[in-house]
Protein backbone atom coordinates (compact mmCIF):
# COMPACT_ATOMS: atom_id res chain seq x y z
CA UNK A 1 0.00 0.00 0.00
CA UNK A 2 1.39 3.38 -1.01
CA UNK A 3 1.43 5.75 1.97
CA UNK A 4 4.12 8.22 0.93
CA UNK A 5 2.07 11.41 1.09
CA UNK A 6 -0.20 12.03 4.05
CA UNK A 7 -2.61 14.87 4.75
CA UNK A 8 -4.13 16.10 8.00
CA UNK A 9 -7.61 17.61 8.00
CA UNK A 10 -8.03 19.94 10.97
CA UNK A 11 -5.70 22.66 12.22
CA UNK A 12 -6.62 22.50 15.90
CA UNK A 13 -4.26 21.33 18.64
CA UNK A 14 -4.54 17.61 17.90
CA UNK A 15 -4.42 18.01 14.12
CA UNK A 16 -1.32 20.18 14.42
CA UNK A 17 0.26 17.69 16.80
CA UNK A 18 -0.35 14.84 14.35
CA UNK A 19 1.19 16.89 11.54
CA UNK A 20 4.23 17.47 13.76
CA UNK A 21 4.53 13.74 14.48
CA UNK A 22 4.38 12.82 10.80
CA UNK A 23 6.87 15.53 9.83
CA UNK A 24 9.34 14.42 12.48
CA UNK A 25 10.92 11.88 10.12
CA UNK A 26 11.44 14.50 7.42
CA UNK A 27 8.19 13.82 5.57
CA UNK A 28 6.37 16.77 4.06
CA UNK A 29 2.82 16.91 5.41
CA UNK A 30 -0.17 18.90 4.21
CA UNK A 31 -2.32 20.40 6.96
CA UNK A 32 -5.78 21.75 6.15
CA UNK A 33 -7.10 24.39 8.54
CA UNK A 34 -10.39 26.28 8.44
CA UNK A 35 -8.91 29.43 9.97
CA UNK A 36 -6.88 31.63 7.55
CA UNK A 37 -4.80 32.95 10.44
CA UNK A 38 -3.71 29.39 11.31
CA UNK A 39 -2.72 28.71 7.69
CA UNK A 40 -0.66 31.91 7.58
CA UNK A 41 1.04 31.32 10.93
CA UNK A 42 2.01 27.72 10.10
CA UNK A 43 3.45 28.68 6.72
CA UNK A 44 5.14 31.95 7.70
CA UNK A 45 6.28 31.62 11.32
CA UNK A 46 5.92 27.82 11.72
CA UNK A 47 3.70 28.17 14.76
CA UNK A 48 0.06 27.68 15.69
CA UNK A 49 -0.32 30.23 18.45
CA UNK A 50 -4.11 29.88 18.53
CA UNK A 51 -4.40 26.15 19.23
CA UNK A 52 -0.88 24.93 20.08
CA UNK A 53 1.07 27.93 21.40
CA UNK A 54 4.79 28.18 22.20
CA UNK A 55 5.87 25.03 20.38
CA UNK A 56 7.80 25.64 17.12
CA UNK A 57 6.53 23.54 14.23
CA UNK A 58 8.46 21.67 11.58
CA UNK A 59 9.09 23.54 8.35
CA UNK A 60 7.97 20.36 6.59
CA UNK A 61 4.36 21.17 7.56
CA UNK A 62 2.59 23.03 4.75
CA UNK A 63 -0.80 24.49 5.66
CA UNK A 64 -3.66 25.17 3.28
CA UNK A 65 -7.23 26.39 3.45
CA UNK A 66 -8.18 24.51 0.29
CA UNK A 67 -9.39 20.93 0.83
CA UNK A 68 -8.77 20.09 -2.83
CA UNK A 69 -5.03 20.51 -2.19
CA UNK A 70 -5.20 17.17 -0.37
CA UNK A 71 -6.68 15.29 -3.33
CA UNK A 72 -3.42 13.53 -4.20
CA UNK A 73 -2.63 12.40 -0.65
CA UNK A 74 -2.34 8.64 -0.16
CA UNK A 75 -4.14 8.71 3.21
CA UNK A 76 -5.81 11.32 5.37
CA UNK A 77 -5.68 11.86 9.12
CA UNK A 78 -9.07 13.40 9.89
CA UNK A 79 -9.06 15.56 13.02
CA UNK A 80 -12.22 17.67 12.83
CA UNK A 81 -14.81 17.81 15.66
CA UNK A 82 -17.25 14.91 15.64
CA UNK A 83 -20.28 16.99 14.70
CA UNK A 84 -18.51 18.34 11.60
CA UNK A 85 -17.08 15.09 10.25
CA UNK A 86 -19.95 14.37 7.89
CA UNK A 87 -19.96 17.83 6.30
CA UNK A 88 -16.18 17.87 5.80
CA UNK A 89 -16.01 14.40 4.25
CA UNK A 90 -19.06 15.14 2.10
CA UNK A 91 -17.27 18.14 0.60
CA UNK A 92 -14.47 15.94 -0.74
CA UNK A 93 -14.54 13.82 -3.92
CA UNK A 94 -15.08 10.05 -3.51
CA UNK A 95 -11.85 8.16 -2.90
CA UNK A 96 -10.63 4.72 -1.80
CA UNK A 97 -7.69 6.06 0.22
CA UNK A 98 -7.55 5.22 3.95
CA UNK A 99 -9.12 7.60 6.46
CA UNK A 100 -7.61 7.72 9.95
CA UNK A 101 -10.30 9.16 12.22
CA UNK A 102 -9.28 11.02 15.36
CA UNK A 103 -12.55 12.65 16.51
CA UNK A 104 -14.05 11.18 19.69
CA UNK A 105 -17.81 11.45 19.75
CA UNK A 106 -21.22 10.31 18.54
CA UNK A 107 -23.07 12.18 15.81
CA UNK A 108 -26.16 14.00 17.06
CA UNK A 109 -29.40 12.89 15.48
CA UNK A 110 -28.11 9.72 13.84
CA UNK A 111 -26.37 8.34 16.98
CA UNK A 112 -23.65 7.05 14.64
CA UNK A 113 -20.02 6.62 15.66
CA UNK A 114 -17.41 8.35 13.53
CA UNK A 115 -16.48 5.22 11.59
CA UNK A 116 -20.14 4.69 10.74
CA UNK A 117 -20.42 8.28 9.51
CA UNK A 118 -17.29 7.85 7.38
CA UNK A 119 -18.52 4.57 5.93
CA UNK A 120 -21.78 6.25 4.91
CA UNK A 121 -20.09 9.27 3.33
CA UNK A 122 -17.00 7.57 1.87
CA UNK A 123 -18.04 4.00 1.01
CA UNK A 124 -15.15 1.76 0.12
CA UNK A 125 -12.49 3.82 1.86
CA UNK A 126 -10.54 1.81 4.49
CA UNK A 127 -11.36 3.22 7.92
CA UNK A 128 -9.02 3.34 10.90
CA UNK A 129 -9.48 4.96 14.30
CA UNK A 130 -6.65 6.57 16.29
CA UNK A 131 -7.59 6.94 19.94
CA UNK A 132 -5.90 6.85 23.32
CA UNK A 133 -4.40 8.85 26.20
CA UNK A 134 -2.91 11.84 24.38
CA UNK A 135 -2.51 15.50 25.21
CA UNK A 136 -1.64 17.33 21.99
CA UNK A 137 1.14 19.48 23.44
CA UNK A 138 3.00 16.43 24.77
CA UNK A 139 2.65 14.51 21.50
CA UNK A 140 3.85 17.50 19.48
CA UNK A 141 6.85 17.88 21.78
CA UNK A 142 7.85 14.27 21.12
CA UNK A 143 7.15 13.01 24.64
CA UNK A 144 6.53 9.25 24.92
CA UNK A 145 3.01 8.33 23.81
CA UNK A 146 1.21 5.03 23.26
CA UNK A 147 -2.07 4.96 21.37
CA UNK A 148 -4.55 2.53 19.83
CA UNK A 149 -4.86 2.29 16.06
CA UNK A 150 -7.96 0.24 15.29
CA UNK A 151 -8.73 -1.02 11.80
CA UNK A 152 -10.95 -3.91 10.76
CA UNK A 153 -8.52 -4.76 7.93
CA UNK A 154 -5.44 -6.03 9.74
CA UNK A 155 -3.12 -5.51 6.76
CA UNK A 156 -4.24 -1.91 6.29
CA UNK A 157 -3.94 -1.28 10.03
CA UNK A 158 -0.41 -2.65 10.12
CA UNK A 159 0.64 -0.49 7.16
CA UNK A 160 -0.81 2.64 8.75
CA UNK A 161 0.78 1.88 12.12
CA UNK A 162 4.19 1.46 10.48
CA UNK A 163 3.74 4.75 8.65
CA UNK A 164 2.78 6.66 11.80
CA UNK A 165 5.15 5.13 14.34
CA UNK A 166 7.98 7.31 15.61
CA UNK A 167 10.52 6.91 18.44
CA UNK A 168 8.16 8.69 20.83
CA UNK A 169 4.85 7.66 19.24
CA UNK A 170 3.84 4.00 19.42
CA UNK A 171 0.56 2.75 17.92
CA UNK A 172 -0.85 -0.51 19.26
CA UNK A 173 -2.93 -2.40 16.68
CA UNK A 174 -6.52 -3.49 17.21
CA UNK A 175 -9.30 -4.69 14.93
CA UNK A 176 -11.97 -3.52 17.36
CA UNK A 177 -12.91 -0.21 15.76
CA UNK A 178 -16.19 -0.05 17.69
CA UNK A 179 -14.51 -0.51 21.07
CA UNK A 180 -11.84 2.11 20.36
CA UNK A 181 -14.49 4.64 19.38
CA UNK A 182 -16.81 3.96 22.30
CA UNK A 183 -13.97 4.32 24.79
CA UNK A 184 -13.01 7.71 23.35
CA UNK A 185 -16.57 9.01 23.18
CA UNK A 186 -17.66 7.92 26.66
CA UNK A 187 -14.51 9.06 28.44
CA UNK A 188 -15.12 12.64 27.25
CA UNK A 189 -18.43 12.71 29.12
CA UNK A 190 -16.90 11.11 32.21
CA UNK A 191 -14.08 13.68 32.14
CA UNK A 192 -16.70 16.42 32.50
CA UNK A 193 -18.03 14.62 35.58
CA UNK A 194 -14.54 14.39 37.08
CA UNK A 195 -14.04 18.08 36.42
CA UNK A 196 -17.23 18.76 38.36
CA UNK A 197 -15.77 16.82 41.30
CA UNK A 198 -12.66 19.01 41.16
CA UNK A 199 -14.54 22.28 40.78
CA UNK A 200 -16.93 21.49 43.61
CA UNK A 201 -14.09 20.45 45.91
CA UNK A 202 -15.50 16.98 46.53
CA UNK A 203 -12.09 15.40 47.08
CA UNK A 204 -9.86 12.68 45.69
CA UNK A 205 -11.97 9.83 47.09
CA UNK A 206 -14.91 11.03 45.02
CA UNK A 207 -12.77 11.37 41.90
CA UNK A 208 -11.39 7.82 42.24
CA UNK A 209 -14.88 6.43 42.81
CA UNK A 210 -16.21 8.30 39.80
CA UNK A 211 -13.45 7.04 37.50
CA UNK A 212 -14.11 3.47 38.64
CA UNK A 213 -17.90 3.65 38.37
CA UNK A 214 -17.60 5.60 35.12
CA UNK A 215 -15.47 2.83 33.68
CA UNK A 216 -18.23 0.39 34.66
CA UNK A 217 -20.70 2.52 32.66
CA UNK A 218 -18.32 2.62 29.68
CA UNK A 219 -17.96 -1.17 29.82
CA UNK A 220 -21.70 -1.81 30.07
CA UNK A 221 -22.43 0.41 27.09
CA UNK A 222 -19.52 -0.89 25.05
CA UNK A 223 -20.36 -4.53 25.62
CA UNK A 224 -24.01 -3.86 24.72
CA UNK A 225 -22.84 -2.37 21.42
CA UNK A 226 -20.50 -5.28 20.64
CA UNK A 227 -17.15 -3.89 21.79
CA UNK A 228 -14.46 -6.13 23.21
CA UNK A 229 -13.76 -5.93 26.94
CA UNK A 230 -9.99 -5.86 26.39
CA UNK A 231 -10.31 -2.82 24.14
CA UNK A 232 -12.29 -0.92 26.75
CA UNK A 233 -9.68 -1.84 29.39
CA UNK A 234 -6.86 -0.70 27.09
CA UNK A 235 -5.34 2.57 25.90
CA UNK A 236 -8.42 3.87 24.08
CA UNK A 237 -10.72 3.14 27.02
CA UNK A 238 -9.38 3.04 30.56
CA UNK A 239 -6.07 4.64 29.59
CA UNK A 240 -7.72 7.66 28.02
CA UNK A 241 -10.24 7.85 30.86
CA UNK A 242 -7.52 8.09 33.52
CA UNK A 243 -5.66 10.82 31.63
CA UNK A 244 -8.59 13.09 30.85
CA UNK A 245 -10.19 12.71 34.27
CA UNK A 246 -7.10 14.04 36.01
CA UNK A 247 -5.90 17.23 34.33
CA UNK A 248 -7.06 20.68 33.29
CA UNK A 249 -5.18 20.06 30.03
CA UNK A 250 -8.36 18.19 29.12
CA UNK A 251 -10.97 20.53 27.63
CA UNK A 252 -13.75 18.30 28.96
CA UNK A 253 -12.28 18.27 32.46
CA UNK A 254 -11.95 22.07 32.38
CA UNK A 255 -15.60 22.40 31.32
CA UNK A 256 -16.68 20.19 34.20
CA UNK A 257 -14.53 22.13 36.65
CA UNK A 258 -16.36 25.30 35.65
CA UNK A 259 -19.71 23.58 36.18
CA UNK A 260 -18.55 22.41 39.61
CA UNK A 261 -17.66 26.00 40.48
CA UNK A 262 -21.20 27.08 39.68
CA UNK A 263 -20.53 28.83 36.36
CA UNK A 264 -23.62 28.62 34.10
CA UNK A 265 -23.25 26.10 31.26
CA UNK A 266 -24.06 28.71 28.61
CA UNK A 267 -21.20 30.92 29.81
CA UNK A 268 -18.75 28.02 29.67
CA UNK A 269 -19.78 26.90 26.19
CA UNK A 270 -20.06 30.21 24.38
CA UNK A 271 -17.18 31.54 22.28
CA UNK A 272 -15.02 28.46 22.82
CA UNK A 273 -12.46 28.18 20.02
CA UNK A 274 -11.58 24.71 21.20
CA UNK A 275 -14.29 22.06 21.39
CA UNK A 276 -15.18 20.03 24.48
CA UNK A 277 -16.55 17.03 22.60
CA UNK A 278 -18.20 15.60 25.71
CA UNK A 279 -20.76 18.42 25.80
CA UNK A 280 -22.15 17.36 22.41
CA UNK A 281 -21.74 13.65 23.08
CA UNK A 282 -23.47 13.53 26.48
CA UNK A 283 -27.12 13.88 25.35
CA UNK A 284 -26.59 11.59 22.34
CA UNK A 285 -24.89 8.98 24.52
CA UNK A 286 -27.69 9.16 27.08
CA UNK A 287 -30.27 8.54 24.34
CA UNK A 288 -28.26 5.66 22.86
CA UNK A 289 -27.82 4.08 26.30
CA UNK A 290 -31.54 4.30 27.00
CA UNK A 291 -32.33 2.71 23.63
CA UNK A 292 -29.90 -0.12 24.42
CA UNK A 293 -31.31 -0.59 27.94
CA UNK A 294 -28.00 0.37 29.56
CA UNK A 295 -27.96 2.21 32.90
CA UNK A 296 -25.54 5.18 32.82
CA UNK A 297 -26.36 7.41 35.83
CA UNK A 298 -23.14 9.45 35.65
CA UNK A 299 -23.80 10.29 32.01
CA UNK A 300 -27.38 11.26 32.90
CA UNK A 301 -26.05 13.50 35.68
CA UNK A 302 -23.69 15.28 33.27
CA UNK A 303 -26.62 15.89 30.90
CA UNK A 304 -28.63 17.41 33.74
CA UNK A 305 -25.78 19.75 34.65
CA UNK A 306 -25.15 20.82 31.04
CA UNK A 307 -28.80 21.72 30.49
CA UNK A 308 -29.10 23.47 33.85
CA UNK A 309 -31.81 21.02 34.90
CA UNK A 310 -29.98 20.22 38.14
CA UNK A 311 -27.34 21.68 40.42
CA UNK A 312 -24.19 19.93 41.57
CA UNK A 313 -25.42 19.28 45.12
CA UNK A 314 -28.64 17.75 43.83
CA UNK A 315 -26.79 15.50 41.39
CA UNK A 316 -24.37 14.27 44.06
CA UNK A 317 -27.20 13.51 46.46
CA UNK A 318 -29.11 11.64 43.78
CA UNK A 319 -26.11 9.51 42.85
CA UNK A 320 -25.35 8.64 46.48
CA UNK A 321 -29.01 7.81 47.16
CA UNK A 322 -29.19 5.21 44.38
CA UNK A 323 -30.10 1.67 45.56
CA UNK A 324 -27.17 -0.41 46.78
CA UNK A 325 -25.86 -2.90 44.24
CA UNK A 326 -23.15 -5.50 43.81
CA UNK A 327 -19.89 -4.11 42.46
CA UNK A 328 -19.21 -5.03 38.85
CA UNK A 329 -22.81 -4.55 37.80
C-alpha positions, 0 to 999 in steps of 0.5 A: 500500500502506497502511503508516501504522502499524508494529509491532516484535515483539521488545524486545531491542537490535535491536528497540528500535533499529528502533523508534527509527528508525521513531519518528524521523520522529514516527511512533508505533510499537508495540513488543512485548517479552516482558519486563515490565520492558522494557515498563515502562521504555520506557513510563515512563522511555523507556529500555531499560536491559537491552538498549540502555542509556544511550540515551534513547528516543523518547516515540513508542515505546509498548511492550506485552506483549500481541501482540494489541495489534499486530493493527491494524498495517499491517506488522510488523518481526519481531526475535525470535531465529531459533529462536523465530520460528515460535512467535511467528508461530504465536501471531498470527492469520492476516494478509496484512500484510507481515512484515519479518524481522530474525533471522539464522539457520537453524531447528534441525530443519527447516533452514529459513531465516527467510523459509521459516519465515514462509511456512509459518506466515503463507502469503500475507503478503508477506515481506521481509528486513532484513539488513546491517552494523548494531550496534543502538546506532549505529543507534538513535543515528542514526549513518549506516547502510546495509542490505539490504532484500530482497523478492521482490515489487519493488513491496512492497520499494520501499514498505517501503524508502520507509517505513523510510528515514531521513536516517541509515538507507538501505535498498538494495533486493534481490529476492534474499531467499535470498542476504540471509538466507544472508549473515546466518546464515553470518556469525554463525558466522564471527564466532565463529571470528574471536572465537576468533582474538582470544581466542587471540591468533593475530594480525591476519594470522590474522583477515584470512585467516579473514575471506577464507576464511570469505567463500569458505565463505559464497559456496560455500554460498550459490551451492549454495542459489541465492543471487546472488553480488552479494548475498553480496558486498554489505551483507548478506554481506561487509559484515556479515561484516567488521563482526561479525568485528572488534568485541566489540560483536558478541555472536557475536564476544564468544562466540568470544573467550571460547572462544579464551580457554579458557572452557568453552562451557557457561559462556559460553552459560548465563544469556545475556540476549542471544542469540548466534545463531551458536551455534544456527546453527552445527550446523544450517549444518554439517548443511545444508552436508554435505547440499548437498555443500559444504565448510565447514571453518571452520564445522565447527571452530566446531561442534567448539569449541562442543560441546567436542569440540576445543580451539583449538590442535587446531582451528588445527592441523587447519585449517592441515594441510588439503591445499593448494588453489587460491584461489577454490575 
